[in-house]
Amino acid sequence: MMMFIEIVNYLVLIICVLVSVAFVTLFERKVLGYIQIRKGPNKVGYMGILQPFSDAIKLFTKEQTIPMMSNFMAYYLSPVFSLFISLVVWAVLPYEIGLISFNMSVLFFFCCLSLGVYSTMVAGWASNCKYSLLGSLRAVAQTISYEVSLALILLSFIILVGGFSLELFAKYQSNLWFMVISVPLSLIWFGSCLAETNRTPFDFAEGESELVSGFNTEYSSGGFALIFMAEYASILFMSVLFVIIFLGSGPCGVGFYFKAMLIAFTFVWVRGTLPRLRYDKLMYLAWKSFLPVSINYLMFFIGLKMVSFVYLLVYN
């Protein structure tokens, strides 16, 4: 019975995430419209409120074209696997209302993050198109590079809180946010999240000016819609994770959702403001800027934990 309740709760969560994804796309288009001094979508429904549903109906009812030379099974299943990974990772969030929550949630998050690379890589390869293949190769190199920084930053805070559960982050930040004591780490984390989700200025996997549409060049209709939904679900998840790790809120407070929307707005703001980087600059940023700072902070937190341990040992 308990298992059944957990499954139902998780399905409700998935529905909420998918509805959120729909409205985040509307939110992004509206914000970009105001940044560029134009209206944005405003025709479908009241002030364009039904535009996401109109887009979804259009995408899923269009004809699905399949390239003649593609590897059909891999080409067809990659978008499905991509969305599956983006939705499964939501299980790690520390809900207090009976949803799935476990002690190794950070490790599970990294497993899902690493698996996301394969769907992009296979989608680009299976299309049998040179632009798609180049986009997927770029995405793999980029994702692997920035995952190193993400892992080191999370490892620093795991050492600080003493566990792999995201519930500990809210508990330890009841008086002081981690962002206050580690502003550079929070900025590096945000930059790495932009790179992980293939967002501007790190959108090399989908470099329209260079690679037509990158790894999803040959996708149309439902396949493109699934890739699109997976990307926005990842953006939402990264925003929520940023709030949990650096801004000390659990998902049961109203403030948590305001903070998450503020971070999601920053994703859009960056897209409307910054141009795409040069590819070698992207790699230099990962290996010569982000990595040394992450390692230094890791050493600092290890030293801090050892000092506190010695202090407790001596005075207790």
C-alpha positions as CSV (number, residue, x, y, z in Angstrom):
1,M,0.0,0.0,0.0
2,M,2.8,2.4,0.9
3,M,4.6,1.6,-2.4
4,F,1.3,2.4,-4.3
5,I,1.0,5.8,-2.4
6,E,4.6,6.7,-3.3
7,I,4.0,5.9,-7.0
8,V,0.9,8.0,-7.1
9,N,2.7,10.9,-5.3
10,Y,5.6,10.6,-7.8
11,L,3.1,10.7,-10.8
12,V,1.5,13.8,-9.3
13,L,5.0,15.4,-9.0
14,I,5.7,14.5,-12.7
15,I,2.4,16.1,-13.8
16,C,3.3,19.3,-11.8
17,V,6.8,19.4,-13.3
18,L,5.4,19.0,-16.9
19,V,2.8,21.8,-16.3
20,S,5.6,24.0,-14.8
21,V,7.8,23.3,-17.9
22,A,4.9,24.5,-20.1
23,F,4.6,27.8,-18.3
24,V,8.4,28.3,-18.0
25,T,8.5,28.3,-21.8
26,L,5.8,31.1,-21.8
27,F,7.7,32.9,-19.0
28,E,10.9,32.8,-21.0
29,R,9.3,34.1,-24.2
30,K,7.6,36.9,-22.3
31,V,10.8,38.0,-20.5
32,L,12.9,37.8,-23.7
33,G,10.2,39.9,-25.4
34,Y,10.4,42.6,-22.8
35,I,14.3,42.5,-22.9
36,Q,14.2,43.0,-26.7
37,I,11.4,45.6,-26.4
38,R,8.6,43.6,-28.0
39,K,5.4,41.9,-26.9
40,G,6.1,38.2,-26.8
41,P,3.2,35.7,-27.3
42,N,-0.1,37.5,-26.5
43,K,-2.7,36.1,-28.9
44,V,-3.7,32.6,-27.7
45,G,-5.9,32.9,-24.7
46,Y,-5.9,35.8,-22.2
47,M,-2.5,37.6,-22.7
48,G,-1.0,34.5,-24.3
49,I,-1.6,32.3,-21.3
50,L,-2.6,29.3,-23.4
51,Q,0.3,29.6,-25.8
52,P,2.3,26.6,-24.3
53,F,-0.7,24.3,-24.8
54,S,-1.1,25.6,-28.4
55,D,2.6,24.9,-29.0
56,A,2.3,21.4,-27.5
57,I,-0.7,20.5,-29.7
58,K,1.1,21.8,-32.8
59,L,4.3,19.9,-32.1
60,F,2.6,16.5,-31.3
61,T,0.2,16.6,-34.2
62,K,2.8,17.4,-36.9
63,E,4.1,14.7,-39.1
64,Q,7.1,12.8,-37.7
65,T,9.9,12.8,-40.4
66,I,12.6,10.1,-40.0
67,P,15.9,10.5,-42.0
68,M,16.4,7.6,-44.4
69,M,20.0,6.9,-43.3
70,S,19.4,7.2,-39.5
71,N,19.7,4.4,-37.0
72,F,16.0,4.2,-36.4
73,M,15.8,2.6,-32.9
74,A,18.5,4.9,-31.3
75,Y,17.1,7.9,-33.1
76,Y,13.6,7.2,-31.9
77,L,14.4,6.4,-28.3
78,S,17.0,9.1,-27.5
79,P,14.4,11.9,-26.8
80,V,12.3,9.5,-24.7
81,F,15.4,8.5,-22.6
82,S,16.4,12.2,-22.3
83,L,13.0,13.2,-20.9
84,F,12.9,10.1,-18.6
85,I,16.2,11.1,-17.0
86,S,15.1,14.7,-16.6
87,L,12.0,13.5,-14.8
88,V,13.5,10.7,-12.7
89,V,16.0,13.1,-11.1
90,W,13.2,15.0,-9.4
91,A,12.9,12.1,-7.0
92,V,16.0,13.3,-5.1
93,L,14.3,16.5,-3.7
94,P,13.7,16.3,0.1
95,Y,9.9,16.4,0.2
96,E,8.2,16.0,3.6
97,I,4.8,14.8,2.4
98,G,5.5,11.2,1.6
99,L,7.3,11.4,-1.7
100,I,10.5,9.5,-2.5
101,S,13.4,10.7,-0.4
102,F,16.6,8.8,0.4
103,N,19.9,9.3,2.1
104,M,22.1,9.0,-1.1
105,S,20.2,11.6,-3.1
106,V,23.3,13.5,-4.1
107,L,24.9,10.4,-5.6
108,F,21.7,9.6,-7.5
109,F,21.7,13.2,-8.8
110,F,25.2,12.7,-10.2
111,C,24.2,9.3,-11.8
112,C,21.3,11.0,-13.6
113,L,23.5,13.9,-14.6
114,S,26.0,11.6,-16.2
115,L,23.4,9.5,-18.0
116,G,22.0,12.7,-19.6
117,V,25.2,12.8,-21.7
118,Y,24.4,9.5,-23.5
119,S,21.0,10.6,-24.8
120,T,22.5,13.8,-26.4
121,M,25.4,11.8,-27.8
122,V,23.2,9.0,-29.2
123,A,20.6,11.5,-30.6
124,G,23.4,13.3,-32.6
125,W,25.0,10.0,-33.8
126,A,21.8,8.2,-34.7
127,S,20.7,11.0,-37.1
128,N,23.6,10.2,-39.4
129,C,24.0,14.0,-40.0
130,K,27.3,15.8,-39.8
131,Y,25.8,18.8,-38.0
132,S,24.1,16.6,-35.4
133,L,27.2,14.6,-34.8
134,L,29.3,17.8,-34.3
135,G,26.7,19.1,-31.9
136,S,26.6,15.9,-29.9
137,L,30.4,15.8,-29.7
138,R,30.5,19.3,-28.4
139,A,27.8,18.6,-25.8
140,V,29.7,15.5,-24.5
141,A,33.0,17.4,-24.1
142,Q,31.2,20.4,-22.5
143,T,29.1,18.3,-20.1
144,I,32.0,16.1,-18.9
145,S,34.2,19.2,-18.3
146,Y,31.6,21.1,-16.2
147,E,30.5,18.0,-14.3
148,V,34.0,18.0,-12.7
149,S,33.4,21.5,-11.1
150,L,29.8,20.5,-10.1
151,A,31.1,17.3,-8.4
152,L,33.9,19.2,-6.5
153,I,31.5,21.9,-5.3
154,L,28.9,19.4,-4.1
155,L,31.7,17.4,-2.4
156,S,32.8,20.5,-0.5
157,F,29.3,20.9,0.9
158,I,28.9,17.2,1.5
159,I,32.0,17.3,3.7
160,L,30.6,20.4,5.5
161,V,27.1,18.9,6.3
162,G,28.5,15.3,6.8
163,G,26.1,13.4,4.6
164,F,24.7,12.7,1.1
165,S,21.1,13.7,1.7
166,L,19.7,17.0,0.5
167,E,17.6,17.2,3.7
168,L,20.8,18.1,5.6
169,F,21.3,21.2,3.5
170,A,18.1,22.8,4.7
171,K,18.8,21.8,8.3
172,Y,22.4,23.3,8.3
173,Q,21.2,26.6,6.7
174,S,18.5,27.5,9.2
175,N,20.6,30.5,10.5
176,L,23.1,31.2,7.6
177,W,22.9,30.5,3.9
178,F,25.8,28.7,2.3
179,M,25.7,31.4,-0.4
180,V,26.9,34.0,2.2
181,I,30.1,32.0,3.0
182,S,30.8,30.9,-0.6
183,V,29.7,33.5,-3.1
184,P,32.4,32.4,-5.7
185,L,31.2,28.8,-5.4
186,S,27.6,29.8,-6.0
187,L,28.6,31.7,-9.1
188,I,30.7,28.8,-10.4
189,W,27.7,26.4,-9.7
190,F,25.4,28.7,-11.6
191,G,27.8,29.0,-14.6
192,S,28.3,25.2,-14.6
193,C,24.5,24.7,-14.5
194,L,24.2,26.9,-17.6
195,A,26.8,24.7,-19.3
196,E,25.1,21.5,-18.2
197,T,21.7,22.5,-19.5
198,N,23.2,23.8,-22.8
199,R,22.0,27.4,-22.2
200,T,23.4,30.7,-23.5
201,P,26.3,31.5,-23.4
202,F,27.2,27.8,-23.5
203,D,24.7,26.6,-26.1
204,F,27.3,25.0,-28.3
205,A,25.4,21.7,-28.7
206,E,22.6,23.8,-30.4
207,G,24.8,26.4,-32.0
208,E,22.2,27.7,-34.6
209,S,24.7,30.1,-36.3
210,E,27.2,27.2,-36.8
211,L,25.4,23.9,-36.7
212,V,21.9,24.5,-38.0
213,S,20.3,23.2,-34.8
214,G,23.0,21.1,-33.3
215,F,22.3,17.5,-32.1
216,N,18.6,17.9,-32.7
217,T,18.9,19.1,-36.3
218,E,17.0,16.1,-37.8
219,Y,14.3,16.0,-35.1
220,S,10.8,17.3,-35.7
221,S,7.3,16.9,-34.2
222,G,7.2,14.8,-31.0
223,G,10.9,14.0,-30.9
224,F,11.8,17.7,-30.9
225,A,9.1,18.4,-28.3
226,L,10.5,15.7,-25.9
227,I,14.1,17.1,-26.2
228,F,12.7,20.6,-25.6
229,M,10.7,19.4,-22.5
230,A,13.8,17.6,-21.2
231,E,15.9,20.8,-21.4
232,Y,13.4,22.9,-19.6
233,A,12.8,20.3,-16.9
234,S,16.5,20.3,-16.3
235,I,16.6,24.1,-16.1
236,L,13.8,24.0,-13.5
237,F,15.5,21.2,-11.5
238,M,18.9,23.1,-11.5
239,S,17.1,26.2,-10.2
240,V,15.5,24.2,-7.4
241,L,18.8,22.5,-6.6
242,F,20.5,25.9,-6.4
243,V,18.0,27.1,-3.9
244,I,18.4,23.9,-1.7
245,I,22.2,24.0,-1.7
246,F,22.9,27.7,-1.5
247,L,19.7,29.5,-0.3
248,G,18.7,27.0,2.4
249,S,15.0,26.3,1.7
250,G,13.1,23.1,1.7
251,P,10.3,22.4,-0.9
252,C,7.6,22.9,1.7
253,G,7.9,26.7,2.1
254,V,6.4,29.3,-0.2
255,G,9.7,31.2,-0.2
256,F,11.3,28.2,-1.8
257,Y,9.3,28.6,-5.0
258,F,9.9,32.4,-5.1
259,K,13.6,31.7,-4.9
260,A,13.4,29.0,-7.6
261,M,11.6,31.3,-10.0
262,L,14.2,34.0,-9.3
263,I,17.0,31.6,-10.4
264,A,14.9,30.5,-13.4
265,F,14.5,34.1,-14.3
266,T,18.3,34.5,-14.1
267,F,18.6,31.7,-16.7
268,V,16.4,33.6,-19.0
269,W,18.1,36.9,-18.2
270,V,21.5,35.5,-19.1
271,R,20.1,34.2,-22.4
272,G,18.7,37.6,-23.3
273,T,21.9,39.4,-22.4
274,L,25.1,37.4,-23.2
275,P,26.4,36.3,-26.6
276,R,27.7,32.8,-27.2
277,L,31.3,32.2,-26.1
278,R,34.1,30.9,-28.4
279,Y,34.5,27.1,-27.9
280,D,38.1,27.2,-26.7
281,K,37.1,30.0,-24.2
282,L,34.4,27.6,-22.8
283,M,37.0,24.9,-22.2
284,Y,39.5,27.4,-20.7
285,L,36.8,28.6,-18.3
286,A,36.1,25.1,-17.1
287,W,39.6,23.8,-16.7
288,K,41.6,27.0,-15.9
289,S,39.1,29.1,-13.9
290,F,36.3,27.0,-12.4
291,L,38.4,23.9,-11.5
292,P,41.2,25.6,-9.5
293,V,38.7,27.6,-7.4
294,S,36.6,24.5,-6.8
295,I,39.6,22.5,-5.6
296,N,40.8,25.4,-3.3
297,Y,37.4,25.6,-1.7
298,L,37.3,21.8,-1.3
299,M,40.7,22.0,0.6
300,F,39.4,24.9,2.7
301,F,36.2,23.0,3.7
302,I,38.3,19.8,4.5
303,G,40.6,21.9,6.7
304,L,37.5,23.6,8.4
305,K,36.0,20.2,9.2
306,M,39.3,18.9,10.6
307,V,39.7,22.0,12.8
308,S,36.2,21.7,14.1
309,F,36.7,17.9,14.8
310,V,39.9,18.6,16.7
311,Y,38.2,21.4,18.7
312,L,35.4,19.1,19.7
313,L,37.9,16.3,20.6
314,V,39.9,18.6,22.8
315,Y,37.2,20.5,24.6
316,N,34.7,17.6,25.0
